Amino acid sequence: DNWSPPPRNSLKLNVDAHCLGEGHWGLGLILRMEDGSCVGAMTKVVQGFDEAVEVETMGLLAAIEWIKTLRQQTIVIETDNRTIVQTLQHGRYPRNYWGV
């Protein structure tokens, strides 16, 4: 996928997760200006999760916590996890993640 810039006078925070194997996941966040220059980045290895949606949700929570520390007024958070995007757009979480 190609990166697209955030609206003028805002930042974009991308969140992504990648399976490293054997239950280990890499979690990455990168905060960029509208010209693509990096303002900051975070990486972390987490374990004990089976699905990317779980790890990317952790990344989303980390993004929100990070944003709280910034003085920037407008930050766009972007993730490519379809389940998270649909959940946020529709306010519904798939029942299969409830164990039902």
DSSP file (Angstrom, degrees, kcal/mol; ACC not computed):
  #  RESIDUE AA STRUCTURE BP1 BP2  ACC     N-H-->O    O-->H-N    N-H-->O    O-->H-N    TCO  KAPPA ALPHA  PHI   PSI    X-CA   Y-CA   Z-CA
    1    1 A D              0   0    0      0, 0.0     2,-0.4     0, 0.0     0, 0.0   0.000 360.0 360.0 360.0 149.4    0.0    0.0    0.0
    2    2 A N        -     0   0    0      1,-0.0     2,-0.3     0, 0.0     0, 0.0  -0.749 360.0-119.1 -93.3 140.8    1.0    3.6   -0.6
    3    3 A W        -     0   0    0     -2,-0.4    -1,-0.0    33,-0.0     0, 0.0  -0.586  26.2-158.5 -75.8 136.6    1.2    6.0    2.2
    4    4 A S        -     0   0    0     -2,-0.3    32,-0.0    32,-0.0    -1,-0.0  -0.947  21.0-112.7-116.2 141.3   -1.2    9.0    1.8
    5    5 A P        -     0   0    0      0, 0.0    29,-0.1     0, 0.0     3,-0.1  -0.264  28.9-112.3 -70.8 156.2   -0.5   12.2    3.7
    6    6 A P        -     0   0    0      0, 0.0     3,-0.1     0, 0.0     4,-0.1  -0.299  49.8 -74.1 -75.2 169.4   -2.9   13.5    6.4
    7    7 A P  S >  S-     0   0    0      0, 0.0     3,-1.1     0, 0.0    27,-0.1  -0.202  71.8 -70.7 -58.4 159.4   -4.9   16.6    5.9
    8    8 A R  T 3  S+     0   0    0      1,-0.2     3,-0.1    -3,-0.1     0, 0.0  -0.189 119.4  16.1 -54.3 141.4   -3.1   19.9    6.1
    9    9 A N  T 3  S+     0   0    0      1,-0.2    65,-0.3    -3,-0.1     2,-0.3   0.768 110.3  95.5  63.1  30.2   -1.8   21.0    9.6
   10   10 A S    <   -     0   0    0     -3,-1.1    24,-0.4    -4,-0.1     2,-0.3  -0.884  65.1-128.6-137.8 172.1   -2.2   17.5   11.0
   11   11 A L  E     -a   75   0A   0     63,-1.9    65,-3.0    -2,-0.3     2,-0.4  -0.811  13.9-137.9-117.1 160.0   -0.1   14.4   11.6
   12   12 A K  E     -aB  76  32A   0     20,-2.5    20,-2.8    -2,-0.3     2,-0.6  -0.986   8.9-162.0-122.6 132.2   -0.8   10.7   10.7
   13   13 A L  E     -aB  77  31A   0     63,-3.5    65,-2.7    -2,-0.4     2,-0.4  -0.939  10.0-160.1-113.8 109.5   -0.1    7.8   13.1
   14   14 A N  E     -aB  78  30A   0     16,-2.6    16,-1.9    -2,-0.6     2,-0.4  -0.736   4.2-164.9 -92.1 137.6    0.1    4.5   11.3
   15   15 A V  E     +aB  79  29A   0     63,-2.6    65,-0.5    -2,-0.4     2,-0.3  -0.974  16.0 161.1-122.1 133.6   -0.3    1.3   13.4
   16   16 A D  E     - B   0  28A   0     12,-2.2    12,-2.9    -2,-0.4     2,-0.3  -0.996  20.9-157.4-151.6 154.4    0.6   -2.2   12.1
   17   17 A A  E     - B   0  27A   0     -2,-0.3     2,-0.4    10,-0.2    10,-0.2  -0.953   6.9-167.8-130.4 151.1    1.4   -5.7   13.4
   18   18 A H  E     - B   0  26A   0      8,-2.3     8,-3.2    -2,-0.3     2,-0.4  -0.992  25.1-120.8-143.0 130.3    3.4   -8.5   11.9
   19   19 A C  E     - B   0  25A   0     -2,-0.4     6,-0.2     6,-0.2     3,-0.1  -0.565  22.8-176.5 -72.5 125.1    3.6  -12.2   12.9
   20   20 A L  E     -     0   0A   0      4,-2.9     5,-0.2    -2,-0.4    -1,-0.2   0.522  49.1-103.0 -96.9  -9.3    7.2  -13.1   13.7
   21   21 A G  E >  S+ B   0  24A   0      3,-1.0     3,-1.9     0, 0.0    -1,-0.2  -0.090  93.9  53.2 104.0 155.6    6.3  -16.8   14.4
   22   22 A E  T 3  S-     0   0    0      1,-0.3     3,-0.1    -3,-0.1    -3,-0.0   0.827 132.2 -52.6  51.9  39.8    5.9  -19.0   17.4
   23   23 A G  T 3  S+     0   0    0      1,-0.3    25,-1.2    24,-0.1    26,-0.7   0.531 108.2 125.2  79.7   5.7    3.3  -16.6   19.0
   24   24 A H  E <   -BC  21  47A   0     -3,-1.9    -4,-2.9    23,-0.2    -3,-1.0  -0.820  37.9-170.9-101.5 139.6    5.5  -13.6   18.7
   25   25 A W  E     -BC  19  46A   0     21,-3.1    21,-2.6    -2,-0.4     2,-0.5  -0.971  18.3-138.2-129.3 142.2    4.3  -10.4   17.0
   26   26 A G  E     -BC  18  45A   0     -8,-3.2    -8,-2.3    -2,-0.4     2,-0.4  -0.867  19.9-163.9 -96.4 133.2    6.0   -7.2   16.0
   27   27 A L  E     -BC  17  44A   0     17,-3.1    17,-2.0    -2,-0.5     2,-0.4  -0.968   9.4-176.6-119.3 130.5    4.0   -4.1   16.7
   28   28 A G  E     -BC  16  43A   0    -12,-2.9   -12,-2.2    -2,-0.4     2,-0.4  -0.983  12.9-177.4-134.3 141.9    5.0   -0.8   15.0
   29   29 A L  E     -BC  15  42A   0     13,-2.7    13,-2.6    -2,-0.4     2,-0.4  -0.998   5.5-175.7-132.0 137.0    3.7    2.8   15.1
   30   30 A I  E     -BC  14  41A   0    -16,-1.9   -16,-2.6    -2,-0.4     2,-0.5  -0.994  10.6-156.7-137.1 131.8    5.0    5.7   13.1
   31   31 A L  E     +BC  13  40A   0      9,-3.1     8,-3.7    -2,-0.4     9,-1.5  -0.922  21.7 177.9-109.7 122.0    4.0    9.3   13.3
   32   32 A R  E     -BC  12  38A   0    -20,-2.8   -20,-2.5    -2,-0.5     6,-0.2  -0.903  26.0-124.9-129.7 154.4    4.6   11.5   10.2
   33   33 A M    >   -     0   0    0      4,-2.6     3,-2.1    -2,-0.3   -22,-0.1  -0.316  45.7 -92.8 -82.6 173.1    4.0   15.0    9.0
   34   34 A E  T 3  S+     0   0    0    -24,-0.4   -23,-0.1     1,-0.3    -1,-0.1   0.739 127.2  56.7 -64.3 -22.4    2.0   15.8    5.9
   35   35 A D  T 3  S-     0   0    0      2,-0.1    -1,-0.3   -30,-0.1    -3,-0.0   0.425 121.4-107.7 -86.8   2.3    5.3   15.8    3.9
   36   36 A G  S <  S+     0   0    0     -3,-2.1    -2,-0.1     1,-0.3     2,-0.1   0.318  71.1 143.7  92.3  -7.5    6.0   12.3    5.0
   37   37 A S        -     0   0    0      1,-0.1    -4,-2.6    -5,-0.1     2,-0.3  -0.416  54.6-110.9 -70.1 142.7    8.8   13.2    7.4
   38   38 A C  E     +C   32   0A   0     -6,-0.2    -6,-0.3     1,-0.2     3,-0.1  -0.553  32.3 177.9 -79.1 129.8    9.0   11.1   10.6
   39   39 A V  E    S-     0   0A   0     -8,-3.7     2,-0.3     1,-0.4    -7,-0.2   0.753  70.5 -30.0 -94.8 -35.2    8.1   12.8   13.9
   40   40 A G  E     -C   31   0A   0     -9,-1.5    -9,-3.1     2,-0.0    -1,-0.4  -0.968  54.8-155.8-173.9 164.1    8.5    9.6   16.0
   41   41 A A  E     -C   30   0A   0     -2,-0.3     2,-0.3   -11,-0.2   -11,-0.2  -0.989   1.2-163.5-151.1 154.3    8.2    5.9   15.9
   42   42 A M  E     -C   29   0A   0    -13,-2.6   -13,-2.7    -2,-0.3     2,-0.3  -0.997   5.9-176.7-138.4 142.0    7.7    3.0   18.4
   43   43 A T  E     +C   28   0A   0     -2,-0.3     2,-0.3   -15,-0.2   -15,-0.2  -0.978   6.6 170.2-134.6 153.1    8.3   -0.7   18.0
   44   44 A K  E     -C   27   0A   0    -17,-2.0   -17,-3.1    -2,-0.3     2,-0.5  -0.976  27.0-136.5-158.2 144.9    7.5   -3.6   20.4
   45   45 A V  E     -C   26   0A   0     -2,-0.3     2,-0.3   -19,-0.2   -19,-0.2  -0.934  29.0-179.3-104.5 127.8    7.5   -7.4   20.4
   46   46 A V  E     -C   25   0A   0    -21,-2.6   -21,-3.1    -2,-0.5     2,-0.3  -0.866   5.5-165.8-123.2 158.8    4.5   -8.9   22.1
   47   47 A Q  E     +C   24   0A   0     -2,-0.3   -23,-0.2   -23,-0.2   -24,-0.1  -0.925  55.2  59.1-140.2 165.5    3.6  -12.6   22.6
   48   48 A G  S    S+     0   0    0    -25,-1.2     2,-0.4     1,-0.3   -24,-0.1   0.622  75.4 114.8  92.9  15.3    0.6  -14.7   23.6
   49   49 A F        -     0   0    0    -26,-0.7    -1,-0.3    -3,-0.1     3,-0.1  -0.914  44.4-167.7-120.4 147.2   -1.8  -13.6   20.9
   50   50 A D        +     0   0    0     -2,-0.4     2,-0.3     1,-0.1    -1,-0.1   0.726  69.9  51.6-100.4 -27.4   -3.3  -15.7   18.1
   51   51 A E    >>  -     0   0    0      1,-0.1     4,-1.3   -32,-0.0     3,-0.7  -0.875  69.7-133.8-122.0 145.2   -4.8  -13.0   15.8
   52   52 A A  H 3> S+     0   0    0     -2,-0.3     4,-3.3     1,-0.2     5,-0.3   0.841 106.0  64.8 -60.6 -33.7   -3.5   -9.8   14.2
   53   53 A V  H 3> S+     0   0    0      1,-0.2     4,-1.7     2,-0.2    -1,-0.2   0.865 100.6  51.0 -60.6 -34.9   -6.6   -8.0   15.3
   54   54 A E  H <> S+     0   0    0     -3,-0.7     4,-1.6     2,-0.2    -1,-0.2   0.925 114.3  42.3 -66.3 -44.4   -5.6   -8.5   19.0
   55   55 A V  H  X S+     0   0    0     -4,-1.3     4,-2.1     2,-0.2    -2,-0.2   0.904 113.9  50.7 -71.7 -41.5   -2.1   -7.1   18.4
   56   56 A E  H  X S+     0   0    0     -4,-3.3     4,-2.2     1,-0.2    -1,-0.2   0.824 107.0  55.5 -67.7 -28.9   -3.3   -4.2   16.2
   57   57 A T  H  X S+     0   0    0     -4,-1.7     4,-2.3    -5,-0.3    -1,-0.2   0.905 106.5  50.6 -66.1 -40.4   -5.9   -3.4   18.9
   58   58 A M  H  X S+     0   0    0     -4,-1.6     4,-2.4     1,-0.2    -2,-0.2   0.904 110.0  51.0 -59.7 -40.3   -3.0   -3.2   21.4
   59   59 A G  H  X S+     0   0    0     -4,-2.1     4,-2.4     2,-0.2    -2,-0.2   0.879 107.7  52.0 -64.3 -38.5   -1.3   -0.9   18.9
   60   60 A L  H  X S+     0   0    0     -4,-2.2     4,-2.3     2,-0.2    -2,-0.2   0.908 110.2  48.3 -64.0 -42.5   -4.3    1.3   18.6
   61   61 A L  H  X S+     0   0    0     -4,-2.3     4,-2.3     2,-0.2    -2,-0.2   0.900 111.6  49.9 -63.9 -40.7   -4.4    1.6   22.4
   62   62 A A  H  X S+     0   0    0     -4,-2.4     4,-2.4     2,-0.2    -2,-0.2   0.887 109.5  52.7 -64.0 -38.2   -0.7    2.5   22.4
   63   63 A A  H  X S+     0   0    0     -4,-2.4     4,-2.7     2,-0.2    -2,-0.2   0.920 108.9  48.7 -62.8 -44.2   -1.4    5.1   19.7
   64   64 A I  H  X S+     0   0    0     -4,-2.3     4,-1.6     1,-0.2    -2,-0.2   0.912 112.1  48.6 -63.5 -42.7   -4.1    6.7   21.8
   65   65 A E  H  X S+     0   0    0     -4,-2.3     4,-0.6     2,-0.2    -1,-0.2   0.899 112.3  49.3 -63.1 -40.2   -1.9    6.8   24.9
   66   66 A W  H >< S+     0   0    0     -4,-2.4     3,-1.4     1,-0.2     4,-0.5   0.921 107.5  54.2 -64.4 -44.7    0.9    8.3   22.8
   67   67 A I  H >< S+     0   0    0     -4,-2.7     3,-1.4     1,-0.3    -1,-0.2   0.850  98.7  63.6 -59.4 -35.0   -1.4   11.0   21.3
   68   68 A K  H 3< S+     0   0    0     -4,-1.6    -1,-0.3     1,-0.3    -2,-0.2   0.793 101.4  51.9 -59.7 -27.2   -2.4   12.0   24.8
   69   69 A T  T << S+     0   0    0     -3,-1.4    -1,-0.3    -4,-0.6     2,-0.2   0.581  97.1  84.9 -86.8  -9.7    1.2   13.1   25.4
   70   70 A L    <   -     0   0    0     -3,-1.4    -3,-0.0    -4,-0.5     0, 0.0  -0.602  67.0-147.3 -94.9 153.4    1.4   15.2   22.3
   71   71 A R        +     0   0    0     -2,-0.2     2,-0.2     0, 0.0    -1,-0.1   0.390  60.8 120.7 -97.0   1.7    0.3   18.8   21.9
   72   72 A Q        -     0   0    0      1,-0.1     3,-0.1    -5,-0.1    -2,-0.1  -0.457  54.8-150.4 -68.2 135.7   -0.8   18.4   18.3
   73   73 A Q  S    S+     0   0    0      1,-0.2     2,-0.5   -64,-0.2    -1,-0.1   0.897  78.2  37.8 -77.3 -40.6   -4.4   19.2   17.8
   74   74 A T        +     0   0    0    -65,-0.3   -63,-1.9   -67,-0.0     2,-0.4  -0.946  61.4 165.1-122.2 118.2   -5.2   16.9   14.9
   75   75 A I  E     -a   11   0A   0     -2,-0.5     2,-0.5   -65,-0.2   -63,-0.2  -0.993  22.5-150.5-130.7 125.2   -3.8   13.4   14.5
   76   76 A V  E     -a   12   0A   0    -65,-3.0   -63,-3.5    -2,-0.4     2,-0.5  -0.822  10.8-151.5 -93.4 127.7   -5.2   10.8   12.1
   77   77 A I  E     -a   13   0A   0     -2,-0.5     2,-0.4   -65,-0.2   -63,-0.2  -0.874  14.2-169.4-100.8 132.0   -4.7    7.2   13.1
   78   78 A E  E     +a   14   0A   0    -65,-2.7   -63,-2.6    -2,-0.5     2,-0.3  -0.979  12.9 165.2-126.5 132.9   -4.5    4.7   10.3
   79   79 A T  E     -a   15   0A   0     -2,-0.4   -63,-0.1   -65,-0.2   -65,-0.0  -0.974  30.1-147.6-137.2 152.0   -4.6    0.9   10.5
   80   80 A D        +     0   0    0    -65,-0.5     2,-0.8    -2,-0.3     3,-0.1   0.320  61.5 118.1-101.6   8.6   -5.1   -1.7    7.8
   81   81 A N     >  -     0   0    0      1,-0.2     4,-2.4   -29,-0.1     3,-0.2  -0.666  53.2-156.4 -80.3 112.0   -6.9   -4.2   10.0
   82   82 A R  H  > S+     0   0    0     -2,-0.8     4,-2.8     1,-0.2     5,-0.3   0.853  89.3  54.7 -57.6 -40.7  -10.4   -4.6    8.5
   83   83 A T  H  > S+     0   0    0      2,-0.2     4,-2.2     1,-0.2    -1,-0.2   0.919 111.0  44.7 -62.6 -44.2  -12.0   -5.8   11.7
   84   84 A I  H  > S+     0   0    0     -3,-0.2     4,-2.5     2,-0.2     5,-0.2   0.931 114.2  49.2 -66.0 -45.2  -10.8   -2.8   13.7
   85   85 A V  H  X S+     0   0    0     -4,-2.4     4,-2.4     1,-0.2    -2,-0.2   0.938 114.0  45.3 -60.6 -47.6  -11.8   -0.3   10.9
   86   86 A Q  H  X S+     0   0    0     -4,-2.8     4,-2.6     1,-0.2     6,-0.4   0.878 111.6  53.2 -65.0 -37.4  -15.3   -1.8   10.6
   87   87 A T  H  X S+     0   0    0     -4,-2.2     4,-2.3    -5,-0.3     5,-0.4   0.932 112.5  43.7 -62.3 -45.6  -15.7   -1.9   14.4
   88   88 A L  H  < S+     0   0    0     -4,-2.5    -2,-0.2     2,-0.2    -1,-0.2   0.876 116.3  47.6 -68.4 -37.2  -14.9    1.7   14.7
   89   89 A Q  H  < S+     0   0    0     -4,-2.4    -2,-0.2    -5,-0.2    -1,-0.2   0.883 127.1  25.4 -70.3 -38.0  -17.0    2.7   11.7
   90   90 A H  H  < S-     0   0    0     -4,-2.6    -2,-0.2     2,-0.2    -3,-0.2   0.544  95.8-127.6-107.6  -9.7  -20.1    0.7   12.8
   91   91 A G  S  < S+     0   0    0     -4,-2.3     2,-0.4    -5,-0.3    -3,-0.2   0.758  71.4 116.4  68.8  23.3  -19.6    0.5   16.5
   92   92 A R        -     0   0    0     -5,-0.4    -1,-0.2    -6,-0.4    -2,-0.2  -0.980  53.0-151.3-127.8 139.3  -20.0   -3.3   16.5
   93   93 A Y        -     0   0    0     -2,-0.4     5,-0.1    -3,-0.1    -9,-0.1  -0.926  35.2-102.4-108.9 129.8  -17.5   -5.9   17.4
   94   94 A P    >   -     0   0    0      0, 0.0     3,-1.7     0, 0.0     4,-0.2  -0.212  23.9-134.9 -54.7 132.7  -17.8   -9.4   15.7
   95   95 A R  G > >S+     0   0    0      1,-0.3     3,-2.2     2,-0.2     5,-1.4   0.774  98.3  72.6 -60.8 -28.7  -19.4  -11.9   18.0
   96   96 A N  G > 5S+     0   0    0      1,-0.3     3,-0.6     4,-0.2    -1,-0.3   0.745  92.5  57.4 -63.2 -19.7  -16.8  -14.6   17.2
   97   97 A Y  G < 5S+     0   0    0     -3,-1.7    -1,-0.3     1,-0.2    -2,-0.2   0.545  98.1  61.4 -84.7  -6.8  -14.3  -12.6   19.3
   98   98 A W  G < 5S-     0   0    0     -3,-2.2    -1,-0.2    -4,-0.2    -2,-0.2   0.505 117.0-112.5 -89.5  -5.8  -16.6  -12.9   22.3
   99   99 A G  T < 5       0   0    0     -3,-0.6    -3,-0.2    -4,-0.4    -2,-0.1   0.715 360.0 360.0  79.6  21.3  -16.4  -16.7   22.2
  100  100 A V      <       0   0    0     -5,-1.4    -4,-0.2     0, 0.0    -5,-0.1   0.398 360.0 360.0-102.5 360.0  -20.0  -17.0   21.1
